[in-house]
Amino acid sequence: MGDPNDREQEMSPEDDLTGVVPVASNSGEAGPRIIVMRPTEHAVYRSEKMGKATLFQSERMMVGLNAFEVGQEHKLHAHPDMDKVYYVVSGHGLFLLEGRELDMRAGEMLVAPQGVAHGIRNNSDDRLLVMAVLAPSP
């Protein structure tokens, strides 16, 4: 893929890249919706606890952001009927998975299948931003 800025220049000024863009079907009617965004622009950091933002949600999946200030954590928990994927967008921290502690950094992904206990702790000196994908949607 090329530079995302090249794509922005090809789109008309009326197009909102942070919103929903309808895609025309062969019949000319509006078809599936495609969402184009920069997740970092939707991060919500809170001083008192981990910040959360939902980027997308359907019946099939939910995509959200977990934003951690230094020292914050998402305690160990499990989802009996959902798989969860964590993708580290920026920073690094400690990911807890089935009694193990894994140091995860930007660009790395962790999968927690249904029923597997997982959590996150920002043990670094910087903010940690993690994308979470849950399927099916809660």
TARAJO-V127656 format. One record per helix or strand of 3 or more residues. SS is the DSSP state (hx for helix, st for strand). FROM is the first residue (numbers start at 1). TO is the last residue. If there is no record, write none. Layout:
# TARAJO-V127656
{{SS FROM TO} {SS FROM TO}}
This chain:
# TARAJO-V127656
{{hx 4 10} {st 20 24} {st 30 35} {hx 39 42} {st 51 57} {st 62 68} {st 73 77} {st 83 90} {st 92 97} {st 100 105} {st 109 112} {st 118 121} {st 128 135}}
